[in-house]
């Protein structure tokens, strides 16, 4: 059961009628008047050459006007040309070509003149053009050869037609070309391929032009493509195919459509996005076309000018093209001249005001002749765009033309001056009867005329004051509008027109009728075939109106056959058949209104009827409520009543009442209240000074209905505000101001007209007098404030009825500035492994401290290492740096941050080592480090683990930045330039070195578990640079799986990159130099399957890349010299050994080796691999040097007893000890373990 709404044309007719109520008063045709043009052809008149030419020009006047024409500004003699004739009592030209002739001979500019004894009126200048559809030139097109993946443009170049033809592309077999983001047609008709694919060869391409007037389609010879395939199509960054370059400009006329177009090539196919610099695209006028390649802005205005840019992007990069749009304007009316009706001796004026870009010029004419050449008139004065008439007489009657023009067009308007002396007269039949339905809007017409123009007043039942205001409104043409009819509005209305020559009156009798309503509607029914069904339709209507009840089936008139019986209140169907199934609508109508109700009849083919009829019917959203009525109008409340719509087999549970007001947010609906589904009337509480309009929405378990049609408006009276704006804040946008903002009050809290805000402020500390300002918006800026001082703020609402309550006081602050440098920055070095930093807060924070930034860089002499950046919280004043090597010093730069930025910095350096007088050539090169899931292990465990699992080795770059710790961590890993997920880094990390026996491998082996059998992601590797990073990983998913790379920077900004299957490696291109990121990879189909989170850091943009020492010429020469020296020593050693000589051994206390190696003092060690082992028999110390003394000792001599110890994880932590009582040996015993160094001493 449903109630259809009235057809939309009913409301449209009412709207059109109301729009015409303000028109000018016209002179009755029985009175003398100059001519007026009533119909004419368009300015640009294009005709079909196969038809006769028709140029329209019609006019009215008394006496009837005569017509003549000019062609190209010269008199056109119609009688002289046998093909040309003029219609009787009209100026319309007819050019007949049935007897031959060429239409092109009559092209030109035509203008019509309508003349009688009171003046001459002119038509527009009509430019006549004959439609043209030229043939396409014949041409032979060679096959187009193109490489796969390359861009391609197929040019159409249609023949010029009038008007321009419509272009479309088809194959030679007349099948349309499928267009998409990759292949599309441009506005110029060309076909663009962003990248050519092999399947593009499967068809040919023909450009077609359809001409409007001739209704013909011309086809160009087709293009054939030959695509050269390659093994793989290289991905390319986007480039623009149209327009060319990085910028262009475009001019458009006001009121026209602006079409901007950007077509780009690239692999993969780029996406196009549109933006406007300095603002947003006009959402109500802008729409995207041609797969976002075109932006159309309809009916442009001056504010649409500016710079627009399109952004073409794919995963390889992006480019933009800027289009500068200039909006010009042909002339348009600001104040069009209107006919002037004056009585003798009256004053008046004609105004012709237009605008355009460039500014149009105004030219006045009288009766078709320039005003300058017309006879002088002492009663007429021309003042630019205005003609002033004083003390007009009968002889002043004429038709004036205003022509305003610029380079983009012109406007021509006729306005006559008529001097009449006429008493008031009524123009409509007397004593009309108007019948109207209750609660509807109606209009009582009273057309009149007189000169001087009479004044009009309305009275009801012959008494009372003039009707105007409130529920009544009188229009200029004499019509009286009653906004909502009530029973008490019934009666006789009298309109009286009065001027100095007399008065005239007319009466209109208004009768108010009750609406027609169906109070018992037909219901949905499910019946068996062959049974009888009855559909009820009981109607209540006004007894004075004739009622007609009709039925529709499936929205078509129902034929009442012999199986049906139609009564006043029902429809009966006997012997129901399957063809009777459908919707049945009862239409109850009178000559004034109608009502409808619909029900659905379901016919069952079998003999079983469902036990629950509603369960067998489909449920739907309820129909909208209707016939909203406002009653019990009070100062702060009103009763709203409505008629429920059909529930569509699901009971209505709730009604939501919404309201709209037309002052603050016109057109925006807000929820007012909610009522149970069992009621259809409710009292609504209202706020002061709101022009309410209500609507109702029905809700059931399926959903919400469409909103009802809105009710009539009801405005409540005003009052002072009862509240103040909320969310008052005071914040500085610059260092010397404070911006006070608040949430403005809405229409239901304004309570009156001209809502404004009284803003008060003063310094909190000084308690100075309050400053105040009155603001109509939602912000106020206080200038010339000190840096970051507190203010007391108050914002109070006020309208024309008074002020709101006393506001609360809010504390705000003026703008922040950059902070001063941190105080007492101290650098301490307790040992050679750590450096402790401490500092105090800045003396002048100049705002809210957001943290500290520390930049530090290792240096050795003039060589600099990689700069590191640390960010701290505002409460942290200590930090510990873990040194990577004991040789280099560090330079620290510390600055504080506020919300404005980083302030003044303070720089300190770490203390110099005692032996820093001899700088090293470069920081030591660390061996490759294997990053895994465990820490360092012993040689035995490492060997066993290496045999069972695969280890991932990540080499450390030569210049290693120091790793740092802020807190104590239990698990330590090695920070490297490339991070892998086998060992997730912690927030602070340090290098962990284990002392191993000389016989064990020097590189600790860290392993990861093998991949599990279930689906997983592992081995995520990040290779970062300053602004990008390459990401790879391993997984055991299927080949069609997609992944997502998620990364978060140190500012907690999260970004995700979707990755197609088999698309590794992935490059992140929007990174910031020197920033720390966390990253993970997870499955797009199942986010629960994810890699562990890893942390990496991009390098700074200004890092100096140091050259690899292994490639330096001096280093290669030095290594060659050392190798030659070792070879000579080996030869000498061999010769001495073969002779059997004895070599003296000097004790350590007797023969010093020279200056002590600083590495022995600070405890650092250089590990070497097996390729750099010394000769058999020589002993290598932990720092990699070859000691000359006690070279023949074995491992047993170095504290194998209780002196050496091993840690729990198996790493050797014992200290190498040397027996001090070892006896010196000579002869063959020492010669058996002779080292090259011993040989040198023996030669001495």
Secondary structure as the mmCIF struct_conf table of DSSP 4:
data_model
#
loop_
_struct_conf.conf_type_id
_struct_conf.id
_struct_conf.beg_label_comp_id
_struct_conf.beg_label_asym_id
_struct_conf.beg_label_seq_id
_struct_conf.end_label_comp_id
_struct_conf.end_label_asym_id
_struct_conf.end_label_seq_id
STRN STRN1 UNK A 2 UNK A 2
HELX_LH_PP_P HELX_LH_PP_P1 UNK A 4 UNK A 7
HELX_RH_AL_P HELX_RH_AL_P1 UNK A 8 UNK A 19
HELX_RH_3T_P HELX_RH_3T_P1 UNK A 20 UNK A 22
HELX_LH_PP_P HELX_LH_PP_P2 UNK A 23 UNK A 28
TURN_TY1_P TURN_TY1_P1 UNK A 29 UNK A 30
BEND BEND1 UNK A 31 UNK A 31
STRN STRN2 UNK A 33 UNK A 40
BEND BEND2 UNK A 43 UNK A 43
STRN STRN3 UNK A 44 UNK A 47
TURN_TY1_P TURN_TY1_P2 UNK A 49 UNK A 50
BEND BEND3 UNK A 51 UNK A 51
STRN STRN4 UNK A 53 UNK A 55
STRN STRN5 UNK A 57 UNK A 62
BEND BEND4 UNK A 63 UNK A 63
HELX_LH_PP_P HELX_LH_PP_P3 UNK A 64 UNK A 65
STRN STRN6 UNK A 66 UNK A 71
TURN_TY1_P TURN_TY1_P3 UNK A 72 UNK A 73
STRN STRN7 UNK A 74 UNK A 76
TURN_TY1_P TURN_TY1_P4 UNK A 78 UNK A 80
TURN_TY1_P TURN_TY1_P5 UNK A 82 UNK A 83
STRN STRN8 UNK A 84 UNK A 86
TURN_TY1_P TURN_TY1_P6 UNK A 88 UNK A 89
BEND BEND5 UNK A 90 UNK A 90
STRN STRN9 UNK A 93 UNK A 95
TURN_TY1_P TURN_TY1_P7 UNK A 98 UNK A 99
HELX_RH_3T_P HELX_RH_3T_P2 UNK A 103 UNK A 106
STRN STRN10 UNK A 108 UNK A 116
TURN_TY1_P TURN_TY1_P8 UNK A 117 UNK A 118
STRN STRN11 UNK A 119 UNK A 122
STRN STRN12 UNK A 126 UNK A 130
STRN STRN13 UNK A 132 UNK A 133
HELX_LH_PP_P HELX_LH_PP_P4 UNK A 134 UNK A 138
HELX_LH_PP_P HELX_LH_PP_P5 UNK A 142 UNK A 143
STRN STRN14 UNK A 144 UNK A 147
TURN_TY1_P TURN_TY1_P9 UNK A 148 UNK A 149
STRN STRN15 UNK A 152 UNK A 154
HELX_LH_PP_P HELX_LH_PP_P6 UNK A 158 UNK A 160
STRN STRN16 UNK A 161 UNK A 162
BEND BEND6 UNK A 163 UNK A 163
HELX_LH_PP_P HELX_LH_PP_P7 UNK A 164 UNK A 165
STRN STRN17 UNK A 166 UNK A 170
TURN_TY1_P TURN_TY1_P10 UNK A 172 UNK A 173
BEND BEND7 UNK A 174 UNK A 174
HELX_LH_PP_P HELX_LH_PP_P8 UNK A 175 UNK A 175
STRN STRN18 UNK A 176 UNK A 176
HELX_LH_PP_P HELX_LH_PP_P9 UNK A 177 UNK A 178
BEND BEND8 UNK A 181 UNK A 182
STRN STRN19 UNK A 183 UNK A 185
TURN_TY1_P TURN_TY1_P11 UNK A 187 UNK A 188
BEND BEND9 UNK A 189 UNK A 189
STRN STRN20 UNK A 191 UNK A 193
BEND BEND10 UNK A 194 UNK A 195
HELX_RH_3T_P HELX_RH_3T_P3 UNK A 198 UNK A 202
BEND BEND11 UNK A 203 UNK A 203
STRN STRN21 UNK A 205 UNK A 205
STRN STRN22 UNK A 206 UNK A 211
TURN_TY1_P TURN_TY1_P12 UNK A 212 UNK A 215
STRN STRN23 UNK A 216 UNK A 219
HELX_LH_PP_P HELX_LH_PP_P10 UNK A 220 UNK A 222
STRN STRN24 UNK A 223 UNK A 223
STRN STRN25 UNK A 225 UNK A 228
HELX_LH_PP_P HELX_LH_PP_P11 UNK A 229 UNK A 229
BEND BEND12 UNK A 231 UNK A 232
HELX_LH_PP_P HELX_LH_PP_P12 UNK A 233 UNK A 235
STRN STRN26 UNK A 236 UNK A 242
BEND BEND13 UNK A 243 UNK A 243
BEND BEND14 UNK A 245 UNK A 246
STRN STRN27 UNK A 247 UNK A 253
TURN_TY1_P TURN_TY1_P13 UNK A 254 UNK A 255
BEND BEND15 UNK A 256 UNK A 256
STRN STRN28 UNK A 258 UNK A 261
STRN STRN29 UNK A 263 UNK A 267
BEND BEND16 UNK A 268 UNK A 268
HELX_LH_PP_P HELX_LH_PP_P13 UNK A 269 UNK A 270
STRN STRN30 UNK A 271 UNK A 276
TURN_TY1_P TURN_TY1_P14 UNK A 277 UNK A 278
STRN STRN31 UNK A 279 UNK A 279
TURN_TY1_P TURN_TY1_P15 UNK A 283 UNK A 285
STRN STRN32 UNK A 286 UNK A 289
TURN_TY1_P TURN_TY1_P16 UNK A 290 UNK A 293
STRN STRN33 UNK A 294 UNK A 297
BEND BEND17 UNK A 298 UNK A 299
HELX_RH_3T_P HELX_RH_3T_P4 UNK A 302 UNK A 304
STRN STRN34 UNK A 306 UNK A 314
TURN_TY1_P TURN_TY1_P17 UNK A 315 UNK A 316
STRN STRN35 UNK A 317 UNK A 335
STRN STRN36 UNK A 340 UNK A 342
TURN_TY1_P TURN_TY1_P18 UNK A 344 UNK A 345
STRN STRN37 UNK A 348 UNK A 351
STRN STRN38 UNK A 353 UNK A 357
BEND BEND18 UNK A 358 UNK A 358
HELX_LH_PP_P HELX_LH_PP_P14 UNK A 359 UNK A 360
STRN STRN39 UNK A 361 UNK A 366
TURN_TY1_P TURN_TY1_P19 UNK A 367 UNK A 368
STRN STRN40 UNK A 369 UNK A 370
HELX_RH_3T_P HELX_RH_3T_P5 UNK A 371 UNK A 373
BEND BEND19 UNK A 374 UNK A 374
HELX_LH_PP_P HELX_LH_PP_P15 UNK A 375 UNK A 376
TURN_TY1_P TURN_TY1_P20 UNK A 378 UNK A 379
STRN STRN41 UNK A 380 UNK A 383
TURN_TY1_P TURN_TY1_P21 UNK A 384 UNK A 385
STRN STRN42 UNK A 386 UNK A 389
BEND BEND20 UNK A 391 UNK A 391
HELX_RH_3T_P HELX_RH_3T_P6 UNK A 394 UNK A 396
STRN STRN43 UNK A 398 UNK A 406
TURN_TY1_P TURN_TY1_P22 UNK A 407 UNK A 408
STRN STRN44 UNK A 409 UNK A 419
STRN STRN45 UNK A 422 UNK A 426
BEND BEND21 UNK A 428 UNK A 428
BEND BEND22 UNK A 430 UNK A 431
STRN STRN46 UNK A 432 UNK A 437
TURN_TY1_P TURN_TY1_P23 UNK A 438 UNK A 439
STRN STRN47 UNK A 442 UNK A 444
STRN STRN48 UNK A 448 UNK A 451
BEND BEND23 UNK A 452 UNK A 452
HELX_LH_PP_P HELX_LH_PP_P16 UNK A 453 UNK A 454
STRN STRN49 UNK A 455 UNK A 460
TURN_TY1_P TURN_TY1_P24 UNK A 461 UNK A 462
STRN STRN50 UNK A 463 UNK A 463
BEND BEND24 UNK A 464 UNK A 465
STRN STRN51 UNK A 469 UNK A 469
TURN_TY1_P TURN_TY1_P25 UNK A 470 UNK A 471
STRN STRN52 UNK A 472 UNK A 474
TURN_TY1_P TURN_TY1_P26 UNK A 476 UNK A 477
BEND BEND25 UNK A 478 UNK A 478
STRN STRN53 UNK A 480 UNK A 482
BEND BEND26 UNK A 483 UNK A 484
HELX_RH_3T_P HELX_RH_3T_P7 UNK A 487 UNK A 489
STRN STRN54 UNK A 491 UNK A 499
TURN_TY1_P TURN_TY1_P27 UNK A 500 UNK A 501
STRN STRN55 UNK A 502 UNK A 513
HELX_LH_PP_P HELX_LH_PP_P17 UNK A 514 UNK A 516
STRN STRN56 UNK A 517 UNK A 520
STRN STRN57 UNK A 525 UNK A 528
TURN_TY1_P TURN_TY1_P28 UNK A 529 UNK A 530
STRN STRN58 UNK A 533 UNK A 536
STRN STRN59 UNK A 538 UNK A 540
TURN_TY1_P TURN_TY1_P29 UNK A 543 UNK A 544
BEND BEND27 UNK A 545 UNK A 545
STRN STRN60 UNK A 548 UNK A 553
TURN_TY1_P TURN_TY1_P30 UNK A 554 UNK A 555
STRN STRN61 UNK A 556 UNK A 557
HELX_LH_PP_P HELX_LH_PP_P18 UNK A 558 UNK A 559
TURN_TY1_P TURN_TY1_P31 UNK A 562 UNK A 563
STRN STRN62 UNK A 564 UNK A 566
BEND BEND28 UNK A 568 UNK A 569
STRN STRN63 UNK A 570 UNK A 573
BEND BEND29 UNK A 574 UNK A 575
HELX_RH_3T_P HELX_RH_3T_P8 UNK A 578 UNK A 580
STRN STRN64 UNK A 582 UNK A 589
BEND BEND30 UNK A 591 UNK A 592
STRN STRN65 UNK A 594 UNK A 604
BEND BEND31 UNK A 605 UNK A 607
BEND BEND32 UNK A 611 UNK A 611
HELX_RH_AL_P HELX_RH_AL_P2 UNK A 613 UNK A 616
BEND BEND33 UNK A 617 UNK A 617
HELX_LH_PP_P HELX_LH_PP_P19 UNK A 618 UNK A 619
HELX_LH_PP_P HELX_LH_PP_P20 UNK A 621 UNK A 625
STRN STRN66 UNK A 626 UNK A 631
BEND BEND34 UNK A 632 UNK A 632
BEND BEND35 UNK A 635 UNK A 636
STRN STRN67 UNK A 637 UNK A 643
TURN_TY1_P TURN_TY1_P32 UNK A 648 UNK A 649
BEND BEND36 UNK A 650 UNK A 650
STRN STRN68 UNK A 654 UNK A 661
BEND BEND37 UNK A 662 UNK A 665
TURN_TY1_P TURN_TY1_P33 UNK A 666 UNK A 667
STRN STRN69 UNK A 670 UNK A 676
TURN_TY1_P TURN_TY1_P34 UNK A 677 UNK A 678
BEND BEND38 UNK A 680 UNK A 680
STRN STRN70 UNK A 681 UNK A 685
TURN_TY1_P TURN_TY1_P35 UNK A 688 UNK A 689
STRN STRN71 UNK A 691 UNK A 699
BEND BEND39 UNK A 701 UNK A 702
STRN STRN72 UNK A 704 UNK A 704
HELX_LH_PP_P HELX_LH_PP_P21 UNK A 705 UNK A 710
STRN STRN73 UNK A 714 UNK A 715
HELX_LH_PP_P HELX_LH_PP_P22 UNK A 716 UNK A 718
BEND BEND40 UNK A 722 UNK A 723
STRN STRN74 UNK A 726 UNK A 731
BEND BEND41 UNK A 733 UNK A 734
TURN_TY1_P TURN_TY1_P36 UNK A 735 UNK A 736
STRN STRN75 UNK A 737 UNK A 743
HELX_LH_PP_P HELX_LH_PP_P23 UNK A 744 UNK A 745
HELX_RH_AL_P HELX_RH_AL_P3 UNK A 747 UNK A 750
BEND BEND42 UNK A 752 UNK A 754
STRN STRN76 UNK A 756 UNK A 763
TURN_TY1_P TURN_TY1_P37 UNK A 764 UNK A 766
HELX_LH_PP_P HELX_LH_PP_P24 UNK A 769 UNK A 770
STRN STRN77 UNK A 771 UNK A 775
BEND BEND43 UNK A 776 UNK A 778
STRN STRN78 UNK A 779 UNK A 783
BEND BEND44 UNK A 784 UNK A 784
HELX_LH_PP_P HELX_LH_PP_P25 UNK A 785 UNK A 786
TURN_TY1_P TURN_TY1_P38 UNK A 787 UNK A 788
STRN STRN79 UNK A 790 UNK A 799
TURN_TY1_P TURN_TY1_P39 UNK A 800 UNK A 801
STRN STRN80 UNK A 802 UNK A 803
BEND BEND45 UNK A 805 UNK A 805
HELX_LH_PP_P HELX_LH_PP_P26 UNK A 806 UNK A 809
STRN STRN81 UNK A 810 UNK A 813
HELX_LH_PP_P HELX_LH_PP_P27 UNK A 821 UNK A 822
STRN STRN82 UNK A 823 UNK A 828
BEND BEND46 UNK A 830 UNK A 833
STRN STRN83 UNK A 834 UNK A 840
BEND BEND47 UNK A 843 UNK A 843
BEND BEND48 UNK A 847 UNK A 847
STRN STRN84 UNK A 851 UNK A 860
TURN_TY1_P TURN_TY1_P40 UNK A 861 UNK A 862
STRN STRN85 UNK A 863 UNK A 864
STRN STRN86 UNK A 868 UNK A 872
TURN_TY1_P TURN_TY1_P41 UNK A 874 UNK A 875
STRN STRN87 UNK A 878 UNK A 882
BEND BEND49 UNK A 884 UNK A 884
BEND BEND50 UNK A 886 UNK A 887
STRN STRN88 UNK A 889 UNK A 897
BEND BEND51 UNK A 899 UNK A 900
STRN STRN89 UNK A 902 UNK A 909
HELX_LH_PP_P HELX_LH_PP_P28 UNK A 910 UNK A 913
TURN_TY1_P TURN_TY1_P42 UNK A 914 UNK A 917
BEND BEND52 UNK A 918 UNK A 918
BEND BEND53 UNK A 921 UNK A 922
HELX_LH_PP_P HELX_LH_PP_P29 UNK A 923 UNK A 928
STRN STRN90 UNK A 929 UNK A 930
BEND BEND54 UNK A 933 UNK A 934
HELX_RH_AL_P HELX_RH_AL_P4 UNK A 939 UNK A 948
BEND BEND55 UNK A 949 UNK A 949
STRN STRN91 UNK A 953 UNK A 954
HELX_LH_PP_P HELX_LH_PP_P30 UNK A 955 UNK A 957
BEND BEND56 UNK A 958 UNK A 959
HELX_LH_PP_P HELX_LH_PP_P31 UNK A 960 UNK A 963
STRN STRN92 UNK A 964 UNK A 965
BEND BEND57 UNK A 966 UNK A 967
BEND BEND58 UNK A 970 UNK A 971
BEND BEND59 UNK A 977 UNK A 977
STRN STRN93 UNK A 978 UNK A 980
TURN_TY1_P TURN_TY1_P43 UNK A 981 UNK A 982
BEND BEND60 UNK A 983 UNK A 983
BEND BEND61 UNK A 987 UNK A 988
TURN_TY1_P TURN_TY1_P44 UNK A 998 UNK A 999
BEND BEND62 UNK A 1000 UNK A 1000
BEND BEND63 UNK A 1002 UNK A 1003
HELX_LH_PP_P HELX_LH_PP_P32 UNK A 1009 UNK A 1012
BEND BEND64 UNK A 1013 UNK A 1015
STRN STRN94 UNK A 1017 UNK A 1024
BEND BEND65 UNK A 1026 UNK A 1027
STRN STRN95 UNK A 1029 UNK A 1035
TURN_TY1_P TURN_TY1_P45 UNK A 1039 UNK A 1040
STRN STRN96 UNK A 1043 UNK A 1049
TURN_TY1_P TURN_TY1_P46 UNK A 1050 UNK A 1051
STRN STRN97 UNK A 1054 UNK A 1059
TURN_TY1_P TURN_TY1_P47 UNK A 1061 UNK A 1062
BEND BEND66 UNK A 1065 UNK A 1065
STRN STRN98 UNK A 1066 UNK A 1068
TURN_TY1_P TURN_TY1_P48 UNK A 1073 UNK A 1074
STRN STRN99 UNK A 1076 UNK A 1083
BEND BEND67 UNK A 1084 UNK A 1085
TURN_TY1_P TURN_TY1_P49 UNK A 1087 UNK A 1088
BEND BEND68 UNK A 1089 UNK A 1089
STRN STRN100 UNK A 1090 UNK A 1090
HELX_LH_PP_P HELX_LH_PP_P33 UNK A 1091 UNK A 1093
STRN STRN101 UNK A 1094 UNK A 1097
HELX_LH_PP_P HELX_LH_PP_P34 UNK A 1098 UNK A 1100
TURN_TY1_P TURN_TY1_P50 UNK A 1101 UNK A 1102
HELX_LH_PP_P HELX_LH_PP_P35 UNK A 1103 UNK A 1108
HELX_RH_3T_P HELX_RH_3T_P9 UNK A 1109 UNK A 1111
HELX_RH_AL_P HELX_RH_AL_P5 UNK A 1113 UNK A 1139
TURN_TY1_P TURN_TY1_P51 UNK A 1140 UNK A 1140
TURN_TY1_P TURN_TY1_P52 UNK A 1148 UNK A 1150
BEND BEND69 UNK A 1151 UNK A 1151
BEND BEND70 UNK A 1154 UNK A 1155
HELX_LH_PP_P HELX_LH_PP_P36 UNK A 1156 UNK A 1157
HELX_RH_AL_P HELX_RH_AL_P6 UNK A 1158 UNK A 1162
TURN_TY1_P TURN_TY1_P53 UNK A 1163 UNK A 1163
HELX_RH_3T_P HELX_RH_3T_P10 UNK A 1170 UNK A 1172
TURN_TY1_P TURN_TY1_P54 UNK A 1176 UNK A 1177
STRN STRN102 UNK A 1180 UNK A 1180
TURN_TY1_P TURN_TY1_P55 UNK A 1182 UNK A 1183
BEND BEND71 UNK A 1184 UNK A 1184
STRN STRN103 UNK A 1186 UNK A 1186
BEND BEND72 UNK A 1188 UNK A 1188
TURN_TY1_P TURN_TY1_P56 UNK A 1189 UNK A 1192
HELX_RH_3T_P HELX_RH_3T_P11 UNK A 1195 UNK A 1197
TURN_TY1_P TURN_TY1_P57 UNK A 1198 UNK A 1203
STRN STRN104 UNK A 1206 UNK A 1206
TURN_TY1_P TURN_TY1_P58 UNK A 1208 UNK A 1209
BEND BEND73 UNK A 1210 UNK A 1210
STRN STRN105 UNK A 1212 UNK A 1212
HELX_LH_PP_P HELX_LH_PP_P37 UNK A 1214 UNK A 1216
BEND BEND74 UNK A 1220 UNK A 1221
HELX_LH_PP_P HELX_LH_PP_P38 UNK A 1222 UNK A 1224
TURN_TY1_P TURN_TY1_P59 UNK A 1227 UNK A 1227
HELX_RH_AL_P HELX_RH_AL_P7 UNK A 1228 UNK A 1231
TURN_TY1_P TURN_TY1_P60 UNK A 1232 UNK A 1233
HELX_RH_AL_P HELX_RH_AL_P8 UNK A 1236 UNK A 1243
#
